Amino acid sequence: MSPTVSATTPGAVLWAPRPAQIEPTRLAAYMRWLAAERGLRFDSYDALWRWSVDELKSFWQSIWDFFDVQATGSCEPVLGLSTMPGAQWYPNAKLNYAEHVFRCASDERPALVARSEDTGTHEVSWAQLKRDTGALAAHLRTLGVGPGDRVASYMPNRPETVVAFLACASIGAIWSSCAPDMGATVVLDRFRQIEPKVLLAVDSYSYNGKIHDRRELVDELLLELPSARHVIHVAGPICRAASHRPPAWRDRLSWQDSVVADAELQFERMPFDHPLWIVYSSGTTGLPKAIVHGHGGIVLTHLKTLALQHDLRPADRLLFLGGTGWIVWNLQLGALLTGASIVLYDGNPAWPDNAALWRFIDEQRVTLFGCGAAYLINCMKDGLRPRDLVGLESLRSINATGSPLPIDAYRWVYDAVKPDLWLASISGGTDIASGFVACAPTLPVNAGEIQCRELGVSAYAFNDEGQTVVDEVGELVITQPMPSMPIYFWNDPDNRRYSESYFEMFPGFWRQGDWIRFTTRGTSVIYGRSDSTINRYGIRMGTAEIYRVVEELPELRDSLVVDLEYLDRPSFMPLFVVLAPGCVLDEALKRRITQQIRSKASARHVPNEIYEVEEIPRTLTGKKMEVPIRKLLLGASPEKVTNPDAMSNPRSIGFFVRLAEELKTQLAH
């Protein structure tokens, strides 16, 4: 079904799968299996979803059996302790993530297709991937790395990074990754928490046709990470050039030496909740949260999410645009669990021109393309029409995440990319390494809406009183445990920070921190964050991380940042600063501030505008009032978001009230 003139209407059907498109999906195969093996028949996706949350243990055991999960020990009980937080899944089973990846090995298709700006495109066979993973795993063992040890990566989206992760998983070591475009302060705030034994690092990378040197920054990382006994150096464009010597990092080992010796790949089966990786989801105060996911929870969830919700099949190719510091990098690895190939795109998708990525998608026969919603919006604003440039015959589906996808972008995809295409807006998080509300290949696509709740995800909208609401905006809340919920936070022995992060507002229920509305049809609309975590272009960062680098500048006394994520409008991120006496917010200082953020935190989090204020609004306990200011600037009335008696400096709110009126006037026009 192609879009019509009514496509601009919210909820209008833009595309619906034909019976011939539904029949070969893995979700349809799973439903046929349920009927044959369990005697369970469902006449709709909604009925299947309701069973999946009403009979939670039976559902997850069916996923285990349908995908033939390999483990030792017993599958009983499926859910030992069911309270949140603290749910215990499969406490008597042992398995290994990497083992499930390599049982999908095939001689008929590549495991990886890798492209970078400076080396072009090449394929990595399953045999080569297994050989290199075995070699590196054996080498890590000689370095003293074993189960529970942390291995940190400062690497781009390239095959060596995948090999290194799988090698760690095979021996039970714990993986953690930051992208090389992240500054030293942000990286150290993460890696210092986990004390890695080994660091993998690249000396440089290429982006937008330019080479970015990271040699001195890695020196700084090693200086501040005394636990790292060795650094494995993977050559970037600088050190691949014959005229440059390897960097003089302490305890440096080369990648070539680390994988030179053939070794049989062995898999250590670990307890279901043995840590697989540590990922980071920033809060608004303090250090980023170091979130730990387990082998078993990720195996089960990624099989369900990628095979059933996203319909990845063994012959498919998945390209998910994103760096190694974003959870979609971890999610795309799960495609290997399904037997599909993953396509690694390292570089600027708009280099050397804004159609480069679409040509690559066509050339490499990508079947599922994932990206941040911002990328599709930018293509639309550029007036790009990929269907006029390339055929895109293999492309079956596009996923958009990171922020709400506006209706205009839905219409653009069907008009400018491909009319017969499954466009899926999805929303999940670093917290669970998968989706809460996402997609299903058997359902229609409605303009501006997310197709469905994921199977096994008991997701609802709660009002402030903790009541379920439909067709009203509320807090996204999960009422039952999921296998990929964090097993714990690193360095949080009493689970205090874990509990405060998700269970403080509604005890016993997980609050995600998103504003959401569920329709009577089971679709949903995300209205942005209900807390002050900033998610720009798919990269989450807490405000504290921006303050940390901004307020290093001697000219600044204080600061506050919010992200105004208007539905159907571009994100607008203002930064408010209090200057030191005698300083002036001129263009030179603005450039210094933006450069400080760009170089030490993230280039994706440079503010759209910088405002000078006399004071930053604070509570009586001295906390910056980020959420109230954000709500005020999004249009809430001052009396609903601020209480002068609860403020240490109530006069400071006046500037923001006036700015809110200005922004409201601008949006009206």
C-alpha positions in Angstrom: 0.0 0.0 0.0 1.4 3.4 -1.0 0.8 6.7 0.8 -2.1 8.9 -0.3 -2.9 12.5 0.1 -4.3 11.8 3.6 -0.8 10.7 4.7 -0.3 13.9 6.6 -3.1 13.0 9.0 -1.8 11.5 12.2 -2.5 7.8 12.3 -3.2 7.5 8.6 -2.2 4.1 7.2 0.9 4.6 5.0 1.7 1.0 4.3 0.4 -2.4 5.1 2.0 -5.8 4.5 0.4 -8.0 1.9 -0.3 -11.7 2.8 2.6 -12.7 0.6 4.9 -10.4 2.6 3.6 -11.7 6.0 3.9 -15.4 5.3 7.7 -15.7 5.1 8.3 -13.5 8.2 9.9 -15.1 11.3 7.0 -13.8 13.4 4.5 -15.7 11.3 6.8 -18.8 11.6 6.8 -18.4 15.4 3.0 -18.1 15.5 2.7 -21.3 13.4 5.2 -23.0 15.8 3.1 -22.0 18.8 0.1 -23.5 17.2 1.8 -26.8 16.3 4.0 -27.2 19.4 2.0 -25.5 22.2 -1.6 -25.6 20.8 -1.7 -21.8 21.0 -3.5 -19.8 18.3 -3.7 -16.1 18.1 -5.8 -14.1 15.6 -3.8 -10.9 15.9 -0.5 -9.4 17.1 -2.3 -7.8 20.0 -3.7 -11.1 21.2 -0.1 -12.6 21.0 1.3 -9.6 22.9 -1.3 -10.0 25.7 -0.5 -13.7 26.1 3.2 -12.8 26.2 2.8 -10.5 29.2 0.0 -12.4 30.9 2.0 -15.7 30.7 5.4 -14.3 31.0 7.3 -17.5 32.0 5.6 -19.5 29.2 6.4 -16.8 26.7 10.1 -16.6 27.4 10.4 -20.4 27.6 8.8 -20.5 24.1 11.5 -18.1 22.9 14.2 -20.3 24.4 12.7 -23.4 22.7 11.8 -21.8 19.3 15.4 -20.6 18.9 16.9 -23.7 20.5 19.1 -21.9 23.0 22.2 -23.9 23.9 22.9 -24.2 27.6 23.9 -26.5 30.4 22.0 -27.0 33.6 18.2 -26.6 33.9 15.7 -24.3 32.4 13.7 -24.4 35.6 12.7 -22.1 37.1 12.3 -19.7 34.2 11.9 -16.8 36.6 13.2 -17.5 40.1 12.4 -14.2 41.7 9.9 -12.0 39.9 10.0 -8.8 41.9 11.5 -5.6 40.4 14.3 -4.8 40.9 16.0 -8.1 41.5 14.2 -10.5 39.1 16.2 -13.7 38.6 15.9 -15.3 35.2 17.0 -18.9 34.6 19.2 -19.1 37.7 20.2 -22.8 37.0 21.3 -22.4 33.4 24.7 -21.6 31.9 25.4 -20.3 28.3 27.6 -18.1 26.2 26.7 -15.2 23.9 29.6 -15.9 21.4 28.7 -19.5 21.1 25.3 -18.6 19.9 26.8 -16.2 17.3 29.1 -18.8 15.8 26.6 -21.6 15.5 25.1 -19.4 12.7 28.3 -19.5 10.7 27.8 -20.0 7.0 30.1 -20.4 4.0 27.5 -18.9 1.7 27.5 -15.3 3.0 29.8 -12.9 4.8 29.6 -12.3 8.5 30.6 -8.7 8.2 30.7 -6.1 5.4 32.9 -3.2 6.5 33.2 0.3 5.0 35.4 3.2 6.2 36.2 6.5 4.6 39.9 5.7 4.2 40.0 2.0 3.4 36.9 1.4 1.2 34.8 -1.7 1.5 35.6 -5.3 2.2 33.9 -8.5 3.4 34.8 -10.7 6.4 33.8 -14.3 6.1 32.4 -16.3 9.0 35.5 -18.4 8.9 37.8 -15.4 9.1 35.7 -13.9 11.9 35.9 -17.1 13.9 39.6 -17.6 13.3 40.5 -14.0 14.4 38.2 -14.2 17.4 39.8 -17.5 18.5 43.3 -16.0 18.1 42.5 -12.9 20.1 40.7 -14.8 22.8 43.8 -17.0 23.3 46.0 -13.9 23.4 43.8 -12.2 26.0 44.1 -15.3 28.1 47.9 -15.0 28.0 47.5 -11.4 29.2 45.7 -12.7 32.3 42.2 -11.8 31.1 39.6 -14.2 32.4 35.9 -14.3 33.4 34.8 -11.0 35.1 37.8 -8.9 33.9 36.9 -5.8 32.1 38.2 -5.0 28.6 37.6 -1.4 27.3 37.5 -0.3 23.7 38.2 3.1 22.2 37.6 2.0 18.7 35.4 3.0 15.7 32.8 0.8 13.9 35.1 -1.7 12.2 35.7 -5.4 12.1 38.5 -5.5 14.8 36.0 -4.0 17.3 33.5 -6.9 16.6 36.3 -9.5 16.9 37.4 -8.0 20.2 33.9 -8.0 21.6 33.3 -11.6 20.6 36.7 -12.7 22.0 35.8 -11.1 25.3 32.4 -12.7 25.3 33.8 -16.2 24.5 36.0 -16.2 27.7 33.5 -14.5 30.0 35.4 -11.1 30.1 33.3 -8.0 30.3 33.2 -5.6 27.4 32.8 -1.8 27.5 33.1 0.6 24.6 33.4 4.3 23.9 33.6 5.9 20.4 36.8 7.7 19.4 35.0 10.9 18.8 34.3 11.2 22.5 36.5 13.4 24.5 38.9 12.3 27.3 36.7 13.7 30.1 33.7 11.8 29.0 35.6 8.5 28.3 37.4 8.7 31.7 34.2 9.3 33.5 33.1 5.9 32.2 36.2 3.7 32.1 37.6 4.9 35.5 34.5 3.4 37.1 35.2 -0.1 35.8 39.0 -0.3 36.0 39.7 -2.2 32.7 42.6 -4.7 32.6 43.1 -4.1 28.8 42.4 -1.2 26.6 41.9 -1.5 22.8 42.5 1.8 21.0 42.9 3.3 17.6 45.5 6.0 16.9 43.2 7.9 14.5 40.1 7.7 12.5 38.6 9.4 9.5 35.3 11.4 9.5 34.0 13.7 6.8 37.1 13.3 4.8 39.4 14.5 7.6 41.8 12.5 9.8 41.4 12.9 13.5 44.5 12.1 15.6 43.8 10.3 18.9 47.4 9.4 19.9 47.7 12.1 22.7 44.2 11.4 23.9 45.0 7.7 24.4 48.2 8.7 26.3 45.9 10.7 28.6 43.6 7.7 29.0 46.4 5.4 29.9 47.8 7.9 32.4 44.4 8.0 34.2 43.7 4.2 33.9 46.5 2.5 35.9 44.4 -0.7 35.9 45.0 -1.1 32.1 48.1 -3.3 32.0 48.2 -3.4 28.2 46.9 -1.4 25.3 46.2 -3.2 22.1 46.9 -0.8 19.2 44.7 -1.0 16.1 46.2 1.1 13.3 44.2 4.0 12.0 44.8 6.1 9.0 47.8 7.9 10.5 49.7 4.7 11.5 48.7 2.9 8.3 50.8 5.5 6.4 54.3 4.2 5.9 55.9 7.4 7.1 54.5 7.2 10.6 55.7 5.1 13.5 53.4 3.4 16.0 52.5 5.6 19.0 54.8 5.3 22.1 52.0 4.2 24.4 53.0 2.3 27.5 52.6 -1.5 27.4 51.6 -1.2 23.7 50.8 -4.4 21.8 49.9 -4.4 18.1 46.7 -5.9 16.8 48.7 -7.9 14.2 50.7 -9.6 17.0 47.6 -10.2 19.0 45.9 -12.2 16.3 48.9 -13.8 14.6 48.7 -17.2 16.2 45.9 -19.6 15.2 43.9 -20.9 18.2 40.8 -22.9 18.5 37.8 -20.8 19.7 36.6 -22.0 23.0 33.4 -20.9 24.8 33.1 -20.6 28.5 29.5 -21.2 29.4 28.7 -18.8 32.2 25.7 -18.3 34.5 22.7 -16.7 32.8 23.3 -13.4 34.5 27.1 -13.4 34.1 28.0 -9.9 32.9 28.4 -9.6 29.1 29.0 -5.8 28.7 28.9 -2.5 30.6 27.1 0.3 28.8 26.5 3.8 30.0 23.3 5.8 30.4 23.9 9.3 31.8 22.0 10.7 34.7 21.5 14.4 35.4 23.9 14.5 38.3 27.2 12.7 39.1 28.9 10.2 36.9 27.3 8.2 34.1 25.5 5.1 35.2 27.5 2.0 34.4 24.8 -0.5 33.4 25.6 -4.2 33.4 23.7 -6.7 31.1 24.1 -10.5 31.3 24.8 -13.1 28.6 21.5 -14.9 28.9 19.3 -11.8 29.0 20.9 -10.4 25.9 20.8 -13.7 23.9 17.1 -14.2 24.6 16.1 -10.6 24.1 18.1 -10.0 20.9 16.8 -13.2 19.3 13.3 -12.1 20.1 13.8 -8.5 19.1 15.8 -8.9 15.9 14.3 -12.0 14.6 10.6 -11.6 15.5 10.1 -7.8 15.8 12.5 -6.7 13.1 12.2 -9.9 11.0 15.9 -10.5 10.4 16.5 -13.7 8.4 19.8 -15.5 7.6 20.1 -14.1 4.1 19.6 -10.5 5.3 22.0 -7.7 5.7 21.6 -5.1 8.6 23.2 -1.7 8.6 22.5 0.4 11.7 24.1 3.8 11.5 25.8 4.7 14.7 29.1 4.8 16.6 30.5 2.3 19.1 29.4 4.4 22.0 25.7 4.1 21.2 23.6 1.1 22.2 22.5 0.5 18.6 26.1 -0.8 18.0 25.5 -3.5 20.6 22.0 -4.2 19.1 23.3 -4.6 15.6 25.7 -7.3 16.8 22.6 -9.3 17.8 21.9 -9.7 14.1 24.7 -12.3 14.1 22.6 -14.4 16.5 20.0 -14.6 13.8 22.4 -15.7 11.1 22.2 -12.3 9.2 25.2 -10.3 8.1 25.9 -6.9 9.6 27.2 -4.0 7.6 29.6 -1.7 9.4 29.6 1.9 8.2 32.5 3.9 9.7 32.3 7.6 8.7 30.1 10.4 7.8 27.0 9.2 5.9 26.9 12.5 4.0 30.5 12.3 2.8 31.6 12.8 0.1 28.1 13.9 -0.7 24.7 13.5 0.9 23.7 10.6 -1.3 26.8 8.5 -0.4 25.0 6.3 2.2 22.0 5.5 -0.1 24.3 4.5 -2.9 26.2 2.2 -0.5 22.9 0.7 0.8 22.0 -0.1 -2.7 25.4 -1.5 -3.7 25.6 -3.8 -0.6 22.0 -5.0 -0.9 21.1 -3.9 2.6 17.7 -5.3 3.6 17.2 -3.5 6.9 18.6 0.0 7.4 18.6 1.6 10.9 19.5 5.1 11.8 18.7 8.0 14.1 15.5 9.9 13.1 17.7 13.0 12.6 19.4 11.4 9.6 16.1 10.9 7.8 15.0 14.4 8.7 18.3 15.9 7.4 17.9 14.0 4.1 14.3 15.3 3.8 15.5 18.9 4.5 18.2 18.5 1.9 15.6 17.6 -0.7 17.2 14.3 -1.3 15.3 11.7 -3.3 17.2 8.4 -3.1 14.7 6.5 -5.3 15.7 8.8 -8.2 19.4 7.9 -7.7 19.4 4.1 -7.0 17.0 1.2 -7.2 17.1 0.0 -3.5 15.6 -3.3 -4.7 16.9 -5.2 -1.6 15.8 -2.7 1.0 12.8 -4.1 2.8 12.7 -2.0 6.0 14.0 1.2 7.6 14.2 1.7 11.4 14.4 5.1 13.0 15.2 5.7 16.6 16.9 8.2 19.0 14.1 10.7 18.8 10.5 10.9 17.6 10.1 10.7 13.8 7.9 13.5 12.6 5.0 12.8 10.2 6.7 14.8 7.4 9.6 12.3 7.6 7.2 9.4 7.4 5.7 10.9 4.2 9.2 11.7 2.8 10.3 8.1 3.2 7.4 6.7 1.2 7.6 9.4 -1.4 11.3 9.8 -1.8 12.8 6.5 -0.8 10.5 3.6 -1.6 6.7 3.3 -1.6 6.6 -0.4 -0.7 8.7 -0.3 2.5 8.2 -1.2 6.1 9.1 2.0 8.0 9.5 1.4 11.7 9.9 4.1 14.3 11.2 2.4 17.5 12.0 3.4 21.1 14.0 1.5 23.6 17.1 2.4 25.4 20.6 1.7 26.6 19.0 0.6 29.8 17.6 -2.6 28.2 19.7 -2.8 25.0 16.5 -3.3 23.0 13.0 -1.9 22.5 10.0 -1.2 24.7 7.7 -0.1 21.8 8.8 -1.0 18.3 7.7 -2.9 15.3 6.2 -6.1 13.9 6.3 -7.2 10.2 2.6 -8.2 10.3 1.2 -4.8 11.2 0.5 -1.6 9.2 2.5 1.6 9.5 0.5 4.6 10.7 1.8 8.1 10.2 3.6 9.5 13.3 3.0 6.3 15.4 5.1 3.4 16.7 3.5 0.1 15.6 3.3 -1.9 18.8 4.7 -2.9 22.2 7.4 -5.6 21.9 6.4 -9.1 22.9 7.1 -9.8 26.5 7.2 -6.0 27.3 4.4 -5.0 29.7 4.5 -1.4 28.7 1.8 1.2 29.7 1.3 4.9 30.1 0.9 6.0 33.8 -0.5 9.3 35.0 0.9 11.1 38.0 -1.3 9.0 40.3 0.1 5.7 38.9 -3.0 4.9 36.9 -2.9 3.4 33.4 -4.2 5.8 30.8 -5.0 5.3 27.1 -5.1 8.2 24.5 -3.4 10.4 27.2 0.2 11.3 27.5 1.8 9.7 30.5 5.0 8.2 31.8 6.3 5.1 30.0 6.1 2.4 32.7 7.0 -1.4 32.6 5.0 -3.4 35.0 6.8 -6.8 34.7 10.4 -7.9 34.5 12.3 -8.4 31.3 15.4 -10.6 30.8 17.5 -7.7 29.4 16.9 -5.3 32.3 20.2 -4.5 34.0 21.5 -7.2 36.4 23.0 -4.3 38.3 25.0 -1.1 38.1 28.7 -1.3 38.4 29.9 0.0 41.9 26.4 0.1 43.2 26.5 -2.8 45.8 23.3 -2.0 47.6 21.4 -1.3 44.3 20.5 2.1 45.6 21.3 4.0 42.4 19.6 1.3 40.3 16.4 1.6 42.4 16.4 5.4 42.3 16.9 5.4 38.6 13.9 3.4 37.6 11.7 2.5 40.6 11.5 5.7 42.8 8.4 7.3 41.2 6.3 4.1 41.0 7.7 1.5 43.5 7.7 -2.0 42.0 7.3 -0.6 38.5 10.0 0.5 36.0 9.7 4.1 34.9 11.7 4.7 31.7 11.6 8.5 31.7 9.7 9.0 28.4 6.4 10.7 27.8 4.2 8.4 25.8 0.6 8.0 24.6 -0.8 4.6 23.7 -3.8 4.6 21.3 -6.7 2.2 21.5 -5.1 0.4 18.5 -2.0 -0.5 20.5 0.2 2.0 18.6 2.0 4.7 20.5 3.6 8.1 20.2 6.7 9.2 22.1 6.8 12.9 23.2 10.4 13.0 24.3 12.1 12.7 27.7 10.4 13.3 30.9 13.7 13.8 32.7 16.6 15.9 31.7 18.9 13.4 30.0 19.8 14.7 26.6 19.5 12.4 23.5 20.9 14.2 20.5 21.3 12.4 17.2 21.1 9.1 19.0 23.8 9.8 21.5 22.6 10.1 25.1 24.5 12.3 27.5 23.6 13.6 30.9 23.7 17.3 31.6 26.3 16.8 34.3 28.8 15.7 31.6 28.3 19.0 29.7 28.5 21.0 32.9 31.7 19.3 33.8 33.6 20.5 30.7 31.8 23.8 30.2 32.5 25.0 33.8 36.2 24.3 33.5 36.3 27.6 31.6 37.4 30.4 34.0 34.9 32.8 32.4 31.9 30.8 33.5 30.5 30.6 37.0 27.5 28.3 36.4 25.5 26.8 33.6 22.3 24.9 32.7 21.4 23.1 29.5 18.1 21.6 28.4 16.9 19.9 25.1 13.6 21.1 23.8 12.4 18.1 21.8 9.3 19.5 20.1 7.1 16.9 18.5 7.4 17.3 14.7 10.0 20.0 15.1 13.7 20.0 15.2 15.4 19.6 18.5 16.6 22.9 20.0 19.2 22.8 22.8 19.9 26.1 24.6 22.8 26.6 27.0 22.4 29.2 29.8 25.6 30.5 31.4 26.5 32.7 34.4 29.6 34.7 33.6 32.5 35.5 36.0 32.7 39.2 37.0 34.1 41.3 34.2 33.5 38.8 31.4 31.4 39.4 28.3 29.5 36.8 26.3 30.9 37.8 22.9 31.3 35.7 19.8 34.9 34.7 20.9 33.7 33.3 24.2 30.8 31.5 22.5 33.3 29.9 20.2 35.4 28.8 23.2 32.4 27.3 24.9 31.3 25.3 21.8 34.9 24.2 21.2 35.2 23.0 24.8 32.0 20.9 24.4 33.0 19.6 21.0 36.5 18.5 22.0 36.0 17.3 25.5 32.4 16.0 25.6 30.7 15.4 22.2 30.4 17.2 18.9 26.8 16.1 18.8 26.0 18.2 22.0 27.1 21.6 20.9 24.2 24.0 21.8 22.0 25.7 19.3 22.1 29.0 21.3 24.0 30.3 24.3 22.2 32.8 26.7 23.7 34.8 29.5 21.7 34.8 32.7 22.3 36.3 36.1 21.5 33.1 38.0 20.7 29.4 37.4 17.4 28.4 39.1 18.1 26.1 42.0 16.1 24.2 44.6 16.6 24.8 48.3 19.0 21.9 48.3 21.1 23.5 45.6 20.1 21.3 42.6 19.8 22.9 39.2 16.1 22.9 38.1 16.6 21.3 34.7 13.3 19.5 34.4 11.1 22.4 35.5 12.9 24.8 33.1 12.6 22.3 30.3 8.9 22.0 30.9 8.5 25.7 31.1 10.3 26.3 27.8 8.1 23.6 26.2 5.0 25.6 27.1 4.0 24.6 30.6 2.7 27.4 32.8 5.1 28.7 35.5 2.8 28.0 38.4 2.6 24.3 37.3 6.4 23.7 37.1 7.9 26.0 39.8 7.2 26.8 43.4 9.1 29.9 44.6 9.1 28.6 48.2 11.0 25.5 47.0 13.7 27.7 45.3 16.8 29.2 46.8 16.7 32.0 44.2 13.1 32.5 43.0 13.9 35.7 41.1 16.0 33.7 38.7 12.9 32.2 37.0 11.9 35.5 35.5 14.3 35.3 32.5 13.1 31.8 31.6 9.4 32.9 31.8 10.1 35.7 29.3 12.1 33.3 27.0 9.3 30.8 27.1 6.9 33.5 25.8 9.4 34.4 23.0 9.7 30.7 22.0 6.0 30.2 22.0 5.6 33.2 19.6 8.3 31.8 17.3 6.7 28.4 17.2 3.4 30.0 16.4 4.9 31.4 13.3 
